[in-house]
Every structure is written in C-alpha cells, then in structure tokens.
C-alpha cells in the first residue's frame, strides 16, 4: 500500500500504529462497503435536491455541491477501476463466454425494464411536485428509453469481457 493510504487509514481509524495485513484487509473491505453505501445515499440526496429544485423553482449552492460530489465520485471510481483493469470480466472457455453473454442479456433486459419504470416514476413525481411533464406521459417514450439504455448497458458489459482462452 502507498504511504498516503497508510496515512489515511491511521488518520481515519485514529491510530498511530501500523496495521497488520489482516487488519488492512478488513479495513479496506469495510471502507469499500461504506463508500458504496455512501454513493447510494448521495444519489438519493441528489434526487431529493432535484425535487427541491422543482418545488422551489430555484437552484441553491447545496444542490450544485451534491451534483458535483456525486458525479465526481462516480468519475473517479470509473477511472480507478479502469486503470486497474478491475471492471473487466474474465472467461476461460467458450462455454463460459456464452453463459456470461446470456447472463448479461438477462441482466440488461431487467435493467431496461427498471430504467423505463424509473423514467415513468420520475415523470409522475415531477408532475406531482412541480407540474412538469418530462416525457409527456406517452408510454412509448418510457419503453424506447428503457430499450436504448438496456442495449447500451449490454454493449458496455460485453466489451469488458476478457477472453483468456
């Protein structure tokens, strides 16, 4: 681990002694879980900020700060995962590759349905809070949006498969 990482762990745990490998692994695992939970909570806070913007018809600095924090954390995560090659799936056989492709297809169909329903839910929410119709209430818009997002997610996942056979 880098000296910066060791320093941050000592600072975060309020400890002045070095940690052994077991403690470092446990700390990194728990901190990673905390990071993921925090990112989800910031996304929910961002949704609340958008609702507040629609309701009050004004943007405050806190709204901008939450937006920058959320997208900054996500961009940093993508860069770190990409540099380390941690965002790739490795397969060792053609059968494993086909199985993974089918699995990704099912996951992305589910994601397409989720995304379409989320668009519909947000449209209802924005209409209820501020009288704003984002997609005009046309179900075709939600379906097309979900299909496009599902296809894009499928392509992103398939591109990141590393064949090792």
TORKOL-206872 format. One line per field, with one value per residue (C-alpha): residue number from 0; residue in one letter; y, z, x. Coordinates in steps of 0.5 Angstrom, whole numbers, plus 500, padded with zeros to 3 digits. Example, Ala and Ser with C-alpha at 12.3 -4.5 7.8 and 13.67 -1.06 7.14 Angstrom:
num <- (0:1)
residuo <- (A:S)
north <- (491:498)
up <- (516:514)
east <- (525:527)
REM end
This chain:
num <- (0:1:2:3:4:5:6:7:8:9:10:11:12:13:14:15:16:17:18:19:20:21:22:23:24:25:26:27:28:29:30:31:32:33:34:35:36:37:38:39:40:41:42:43:44:45:46:47:48:49:50:51:52:53:54:55:56:57:58:59:60:61:62:63:64:65:66:67:68:69:70:71:72:73:74:75:76:77:78:79:80:81:82:83:84:85:86:87:88:89:90:91:92:93:94:95:96:97:98:99:100:101:102:103:104:105:106:107:108:109:110:111:112:113:114:115:116:117:118:119:120:121:122:123:124:125:126:127:128:129:130:131:132:133:134:135:136:137:138:139:140:141:142:143:144:145:146:147:148:149:150:151:152:153:154:155:156:157:158:159:160:161:162:163:164)
residuo <- (X:X:X:X:X:X:X:X:X:X:X:X:X:X:X:X:X:X:X:X:X:X:X:X:X:X:X:X:X:X:X:X:X:X:X:X:X:X:X:X:X:X:X:X:X:X:X:X:X:X:X:X:X:X:X:X:X:X:X:X:X:X:X:X:X:X:X:X:X:X:X:X:X:X:X:X:X:X:X:X:X:X:X:X:X:X:X:X:X:X:X:X:X:X:X:X:X:X:X:X:X:X:X:X:X:X:X:X:X:X:X:X:X:X:X:X:X:X:X:X:X:X:X:X:X:X:X:X:X:X:X:X:X:X:X:X:X:X:X:X:X:X:X:X:X:X:X:X:X:X:X:X:X:X:X:X:X:X:X:X:X:X:X:X:X)
north <- (500:507:512:516:510:508:515:516:509:512:518:515:510:515:510:512:505:501:495:488:485:482:489:492:488:488:496:496:492:496:502:500:498:505:508:504:506:513:513:511:515:521:519:519:526:528:526:530:536:535:535:541:545:543:545:552:554:556:553:553:552:546:543:544:541:535:534:536:531:525:526:527:521:516:519:518:511:509:512:508:501:502:504:498:493:492:493:487:480:474:468:462:458:459:456:461:466:464:463:470:473:470:473:480:479:478:483:488:486:487:494:496:495:498:504:505:504:509:514:513:514:521:523:522:525:531:532:532:536:542:540:539:533:531:525:528:521:517:510:509:514:510:504:507:510:503:499:504:504:497:496:501:497:491:493:496:490:485:490:489:481:479:472:468:462)
up <- (500:499:504:503:504:511:513:511:515:521:521:519:525:530:531:531:530:523:522:520:514:517:520:513:509:514:514:506:506:511:508:501:503:507:500:496:501:502:494:494:500:496:490:494:496:489:488:494:491:484:488:492:486:482:488:490:483:485:485:491:492:496:490:486:491:492:484:483:489:486:479:482:486:480:475:480:481:474:473:478:476:469:471:475:470:476:471:467:467:465:462:461:456:450:454:460:455:452:459:461:455:456:464:461:457:462:467:462:460:467:467:461:465:471:467:464:470:474:468:469:476:476:471:476:482:478:475:483:486:480:475:470:465:462:457:456:459:453:455:448:451:457:453:448:454:457:451:449:456:456:450:452:458:455:450:456:459:453:451:458:457:457:454:457:452)
east <- (500:502:504:498:494:497:497:490:488:492:488:481:482:485:491:498:501:502:496:498:496:489:487:489:484:479:479:479:473:469:472:470:463:462:464:459:453:455:455:448:446:449:445:438:440:441:434:432:435:432:425:427:429:423:419:422:424:431:438:442:449:448:444:450:455:451:451:459:460:456:459:466:466:463:468:474:471:471:478:481:477:479:486:487:483:478:472:473:470:475:473:477:473:468:462:464:464:457:454:456:453:447:447:449:443:438:441:441:433:432:436:432:425:428:430:423:420:424:423:416:416:420:415:410:414:416:409:406:412:412:407:413:412:419:416:409:406:407:409:413:418:419:419:424:429:429:431:436:439:439:442:448:449:449:455:459:459:460:466:469:470:477:478:483:483)
REM end
